[in-house]
């Protein structure tokens, strides 16, 4: 599956319609939204991931955004592994009560940790209640990408991981990871609208996926 990541460069009206998009991540931390906007967006019959990264909004507002999205019908909610324990538990409990899948995510924007550390991180995320674990790391070499893809061969994590290699060296992971067991991959809707380094545009990703399947 290809998940389109969307942020403030798309209007609220666009997000409330989401024409021709089956699966998207809504980066609420990068948007100016009301709770009513969030309820409208996430009540659509589209698979949506509710994401609100720390750094811009305070935890109280982030929590309100995420809970509103879950109540409205978000298919997934993404919460960072380093989040405050009480904050994380409240979001995970709410998700569980609403049938919303909980993604616990780890990001490293500088490097890819070693094999043992990656396994430790994934194990921690699952121990905290994740349905799915997302590991996104900057890939500075081919070996970094190989290390991330190798996580998909861990039997304990089978069919419960999303791995992403950020940056130019990580692009290969975005293309092949779903063929190796990653539940989905992320893409931009159009060229120049990436929300993370190394993201590939949706139509290009679809074409590469089609060719690989052949």
N, C-alpha and C positions, 0 to 999 in steps of 0.2 A: 504494500500500500504506500501511496505517496501522500504525505501530509503537507499542505501548503501553509507556510508561516506568514501571518499577516500582522501588520502593526499600524502606527499612526498615519502612514502614507495612504491609507484607504479610509474613505469617509465612513461615518457611522451609518449612513443610508446604504452604502455598498455592503457593509458588514451585516446589516439587517436583511439583505436580499441574498447574497452569496450565490449568485447564478453560476451554474456549471461548475460548482465546487462540491465535491463529495466529502472531503475530509480536510479540516483546517485547524491550525493552532491560532488562537486569538491572544496576542501579546498585550494584555490589558495594561501592563506597567508602562507601555509606550503610548498610551492613548488617554484622551480626556473623555471620560464616560460618566454617565449617571447610572445609578442602580437600575433605573428603568431601561436604559439603553442595553445594559448587560442582560437583563431578563429577556428583552426582545431578541437579542442576538442568539442567545443560547437556547431559546425555545424553538428554534427552527429544526426541521427534520433533516439535519445534517450532522455528521459525526464531527464534534468539536472538542478540542482540548482547551481548557481554561488555564492560562498561564499568567502569572503576575510576579515577575522577578523582583527581588529586593533591590533597594538602592535609590529609588525615586519616591515611592509611596511609603508611608509608615505602615507598620504591621496591622494596625487597626483597620486601615483602609484596604490593605491587601486582603485581609481576612473577609471583610464585607464583600469585596468584589468576587472572591473565589466562592464563598458560600452562596451568593446570589446566583452565580453561574451554575453551580451544582443543583440548586433548587429549581432552576429554570430548565434543566435537562442536559447539561454538559455530559458528554460520553466519557470524557477523561478529565482529570485535574492533575496538574503538574506542580509538585512541591519539592523544594530543594532539600537535600539531605542535611545541609548545615543549618536549616531553619530551627528556631527555638522549639524545644520539645513540646511544650504545651500548645503552641501555635500549630505545629505539625499534627499533633494528635487530634485537635479539634477539626482540622480539615479532613484528615483521614477518616475520622468517625462519621462526619457528615457525608462524605463520599460513599462510605460503606452502607449507610442507611438509605441512600438514594440509588444504589445500583450503578454508581459512577466509578469507573476504574481509576485507581490511584497510581500515578507515575511518580516515583521518587527519583529525583535526578541529581547527578553529579556533573559539574563542569570544571574543567581546568583549561583556561584560555592561553596558557603558556607552554604546556608540555603534556605528554602522555606518560603516566606513571608506569612502573614495572608491572609484570604479570601478577606477582603476589599482592601488590597494593590494589590493583584493579579488582582482583577476586575479593579482597577484604572489603572494598567499597561496596561492591554488589551485594555481598553477604549482609553487610550492615543495613543497606537499604531494604532488603527483603525482611530482615529481622524487625524493622520498624513498621512493617505493615504494607509494603508496596505490593501492588498487583503486578506492576511492570517497573523495571529499573531502566533508566536512561543514563548512559555514560557518554558524555561528549567531551572530547579532549583535543587540544591542538596537536595535530600530527606534523612533526618537523622532519620526518623521514618516512621512507617506505616501510621500515621496520615498525615505526609507530602505528601505521595503518594496519600492518599485519597483526600486531599485538591486540589492537582493538577487535579486529575480525576474529581473532583466536578466542575471544571471550564467548563467541557464539557456539563454540565447540564444548563448552563446559556443561556437562549433563545436568548439574544442579540448577542451571539457569535456563534450560531449554524452553523455548517459546515464551520467554518472559522478559527478554532483553531488547532494548533499542541501543545500538551503538552508532556513534557519529564521530568521524575524524574531521575536525575543523581545519581550514586552511587549504592551500593548493595541494599539499601532499595528502590531505585527507579526502579529496574528492572521490577517489576510488571507493572508499567505504560507503559513501552515499549511494553509489550505483549498485554495488554488489551485495551489501549487507543484507537486504531483504531476501536475496537468493540463498543466503547462508543461515537464515533463521532469525534475523532481526525482524521484529513485528512490523515496522514501517520505517520510512526514511522521510527526511524533510526537504522541501524544495521551496523556491520563491515562485510567486505567481508569474512574474515577468522579469525579464533581464533588467538588472540594475535595482531591483527591489528586494535584495537579499536581507534577511534579518540576522544572518551569521556568516562568518567568513567561509567561503568555499561552497556555499549553497548553489545548486544548479537550478535553472529555470524549469518550470513544470513540464512544458511541452518537450523540451530536450530530454528530460528525465523519462518521460513516457516513451519517447522514441527509442532511447537506449534500452529501456526495459523490454520493449517489444522485440528488439533485435536480439537481446540476450535469450529471451524465451524461445526464439526460433532456432 
